């Protein structure tokens, strides 16, 4: 997942688009989200990647609020179909990765 997102960031820059940057985000209370995509140094998308578990999404909600209601995405390797959980868009990893340039 990290490799595909990093490749997407480089793709945008190579094609003359505004550069995306990929980050990991964690605070002192050990809340973390796997990926934060920024555009022009502004947070644009929080992504949590999981294998199967659709457990609590508290960290996604916390950082979304702290960063100004940044959209949240949960990418799950073994998800059956797209949907939402606790207001977070849930996508199968295969579909998400296939959509990246």
C-alpha positions, 0 to 999 in steps of 0.5 A: 500500500505504501509503495503504491501511494508513494508511486502515486505521489511521484506520478503527480509530480512527474506529470506536472500536477500539484505534488502530493506528499505521503506521511505517517501520523501519530501523536504522543498518546499513540493514536496513529493513522497509516497514511496522510496525503497532503497537497501543497502541504495541506492535509487532503486524505487520511487512509487506514489500511487493514488486512481484514479487521473493521474494528474501531476507527477512533484514530481516523476520526480524531485526526480528521477533526484535528486537521479540519475534517479531512476525508477518511478512507479505510482500505481493507484487503479482504473487504467484500464490497465498498460501503461505509462504517462509522462515516468512513468510506470502506474500499476493498484494497484491490479496487483502491489500488487498481484506481491509482495511476 
